[in-house]
Amino acid sequence: MSSTSRAWVVAVTVGAVEALKDQGICRWNYTLRSLHQHAKNHLRSVSQARMLSSQSSAAVWNQLREEKAKQSEESLRTVMYLSCWGPNN
């Protein structure tokens, strides 16, 4: 790209920015900041909810694992009882 065409691109860009300023695009700054802050806060609460969800699912997983261990232990007791005191063939 030649230096003349670069100068034209810069001039057009500066002109476009100045035109947008004149039309009041700067008034959108507060609105955009407000939307950004709202989105940032909302995403933070979503990530916290995910973290809480993962913690609660870990608790459920631990409870299921404990129940399975109890069931396994009870099954072993039954087998031991029957092998010691069950009918002999």
C-alpha positions as CSV (number, residue, x, y, z in Angstrom):
1,M,0.0,0.0,0.0
2,S,1.5,3.3,-1.0
3,S,1.9,6.2,1.5
4,T,-0.8,8.2,-0.4
5,S,-3.4,5.5,0.0
6,R,-2.4,5.1,3.7
7,A,-2.9,8.8,4.3
8,W,-6.3,8.6,2.7
9,V,-7.3,5.7,4.9
10,V,-6.2,7.6,8.0
11,A,-8.0,10.7,6.9
12,V,-11.2,8.8,6.2
13,T,-11.0,7.0,9.6
14,V,-10.4,10.3,11.5
15,G,-13.3,11.9,9.6
16,A,-15.6,9.0,10.4
17,V,-14.7,9.2,14.1
18,E,-15.3,12.9,14.2
19,A,-18.6,12.5,12.4
20,L,-19.7,9.9,14.9
21,K,-18.7,12.2,17.7
22,D,-20.8,15.0,16.2
23,Q,-23.8,12.7,16.0
24,G,-23.6,12.0,19.7
25,I,-22.1,8.5,19.7
26,C,-20.2,9.6,22.9
27,R,-23.5,9.6,24.7
28,W,-23.6,5.9,24.2
29,N,-20.5,5.5,26.4
30,Y,-22.5,5.4,29.6
31,T,-24.9,2.9,28.2
32,L,-22.2,0.7,26.9
33,R,-20.3,0.8,30.2
34,S,-23.6,0.0,32.1
35,L,-24.3,-2.9,29.8
36,H,-20.7,-4.2,30.2
37,Q,-20.9,-4.0,34.0
38,H,-24.3,-5.8,34.1
39,A,-22.9,-8.6,31.8
40,K,-19.8,-8.8,34.0
41,N,-21.8,-9.2,37.2
42,H,-24.2,-11.6,35.6
43,L,-21.4,-13.9,34.3
44,R,-19.8,-13.8,37.8
45,S,-23.1,-15.0,39.3
46,V,-23.4,-17.7,36.7
47,S,-19.8,-18.9,37.4
48,Q,-20.5,-18.9,41.1
49,A,-23.7,-21.0,40.5
50,R,-21.7,-23.5,38.5
51,M,-19.2,-23.7,41.3
52,L,-21.9,-24.3,43.9
53,S,-23.5,-26.8,41.5
54,S,-20.3,-28.7,41.2
55,Q,-19.9,-28.7,45.0
56,S,-23.4,-30.0,45.5
57,S,-22.9,-32.7,42.8
58,A,-19.7,-33.7,44.6
59,A,-21.6,-34.1,47.8
60,V,-24.3,-36.2,46.1
61,W,-21.5,-38.3,44.5
62,N,-19.9,-38.9,47.9
63,Q,-23.3,-39.9,49.4
64,L,-23.9,-42.4,46.6
65,R,-20.4,-43.8,47.1
66,E,-21.0,-44.3,50.8
67,E,-24.4,-46.0,50.2
68,K,-22.7,-48.3,47.7
69,A,-20.0,-49.1,50.2
70,K,-22.6,-49.9,52.9
71,Q,-24.5,-52.1,50.5
72,S,-21.3,-53.9,49.5
73,E,-20.4,-54.5,53.2
74,E,-23.9,-55.8,53.9
75,S,-23.6,-58.2,51.0
76,L,-20.3,-59.4,52.2
77,R,-21.7,-60.0,55.7
78,T,-24.6,-62.0,54.2
79,V,-22.1,-64.2,52.2
80,M,-19.9,-64.7,55.3
81,Y,-23.0,-65.6,57.5
82,L,-24.3,-68.1,54.9
83,S,-20.9,-69.7,54.4
84,C,-20.5,-70.2,58.2
85,W,-24.0,-71.0,59.3
86,G,-25.9,-71.9,56.1
87,P,-27.1,-75.3,55.1
88,N,-24.4,-77.8,54.4
89,N,-24.9,-80.1,51.4
